[in-house]
């Protein structure tokens, strides 16, 4: 029974980690600004050109 619980926990952790990584890569393919959750205002637009 303990082995089953351990395997279940490992499967849950690996599944969650895979889901997080896939969603991260999916957002990163959209580009810097389109993946950003702050759609109303972007603080990076006011930065100097060399810091963007």
VOBA-1610 file (N, C-alpha, C; in pm, whole numbers, padded with zeros to 5 digits, always signed):
BEGIN
Unk+00082-00119+00000Unk+00000+00000+00000Unk+00087+00126+00000Unk+00196+00123+00075Unk+00285+00238+00082Unk+00351+00262-00054Unk+00386+00156-00122Unk+00447+00169-00254Unk+00349+00235-00352Unk+00224+00196-00345Unk+00121+00254-00431Unk+00105+00403-00405Unk+00103+00442-00279Unk+00090+00583-00243Unk+00211+00662-00292Unk+00330+00606-00275Unk+00451+00673-00322Unk+00449+00690-00474Unk+00410+00586-00545Unk+00403+00595-00691Unk+00297+00696-00736Unk+00187+00700-00665Unk+00082+00796-00696Unk+00130+00939-00674Unk+00200+00963-00565Unk+00254+01096-00538Unk+00357+01137-00643Unk+00443+01045-00681Unk+00543+01074-00784Unk+00475+01106-00916Unk+00371+01030-00951Unk+00299+01055-01075Unk+00230+01191-01072Unk+00172+01228-00959Unk+00108+01358-00947Unk+00208+01472-00959Unk+00322+01458-00894Unk+00425+01562-00899Unk+00479+01576-01041Unk+00510+01465-01106Unk+00561+01471-01242Unk+00457+01524-01340Unk+00332+01487-01321Unk+00225+01538-01406Unk+00208+01687-01392Unk+00210+01736-01269Unk+00197+01880-01246Unk+00317+01956-01303Unk+00436+01903-01284Unk+00556+01968-01337Unk+00551+01973-01489Unk+00504+01867-01552Unk+00491+01865-01698Unk+00390+01968-01745Unk+00278+01978-01676Unk+00174+02075-01711Unk+00226+02218-01699Unk+00300+02247-01591Unk+00356+02381-01571Unk+00457+02414-01680Unk+00543+02319-01713Unk+00643+02344-01817Unk+00577+02366-01953Unk+00477+02286-01986Unk+00409+02302-02115Unk+00339+02437-02124Unk+00273+02479-02017Unk+00206+02609-02020Unk+00307+02722-02028Unk+00423+02707-01964Unk+00527+02809-01972Unk+00579+02822-02115Unk+00608+02710-02179Unk+00660+02714-02316Unk+00555+02765-02414Unk+00428+02732-02389Unk+00322+02781-02476Unk+00313+02934-02466Unk+00325+02988-02345Unk+00322+03133-02329Unk+00447+03198-02386Unk+00561+03134-02372Unk+00684+03195-02420Unk+00689+03200-02572Unk+00617+03112-02640Unk+00610+03115-02786Unk+00532+03236-02836Unk+00443+03291-02751Unk+00362+03404-02791Unk+00443+03533-02798Unk+00555+03536-02735Unk+00637+03657-02733Unk+00630+03725-02598Unk+00711+03826-02583Unk+00724+03890-02453Unk+00595+03959-02409Unk+00540+04045-02493Unk+00425+04125-02451Unk+00293+04050-02460Unk+00277+03963-02555Unk+00150+03892-02567Unk+00132+03787-02459Unk+00240+03741-02399Unk+00229+03643-02291Unk+00213+03710-02156Unk+00227+03841-02152Unk+00219+03915-02026Unk+00073+03924-01981Unk+00051+03912-01851Unk-00085+03919-01799Unk-00130+04063-01776Unk-00040+04157-01781Unk-00072+04298-01759Unk-00102+04364-01894Unk-00226+04352-01939Unk-00260+04400-02072Unk-00295+04549-02075Unk-00330+04608-01961Unk-00372+04748-01960Unk-00254+04844-01966Unk-00149+04813-01896Unk-00035+04902-01896Unk+00093+04823-01881Unk+00195+04867-01950Unk+00320+04794-01946Unk+00429+04885-01889Unk+00485+04851-01774Unk+00590+04936-01717Unk+00720+04931-01797Unk+00738+04830-01881Unk+00863+04821-01957Unk+00865+04917-02076Unk+00750+04971-02115Unk+00748+05065-02226Unk+00812+05198-02189Unk+00816+05230-02060Unk+00875+05356-02018Unk+01025+05343-01989Unk+01080+05224-02003Unk+01222+05204-01978Unk+01305+05262-02093Unk+01428+05299-02064Unk+01517+05341-02173Unk+01542+05227-02271Unk+01581+05262-02391Unk+01596+05164-02499Unk+01697+05054-02466Unk+01804+05088-02397Unk+01908+04989-02368Unk+01866+04890-02260Unk+01758+04917-02187Unk+01711+04826-02083Unk+01596+04737-02129Unk+01541+04763-02245Unk+01427+04683-02293Unk+01471+04548-02340
//
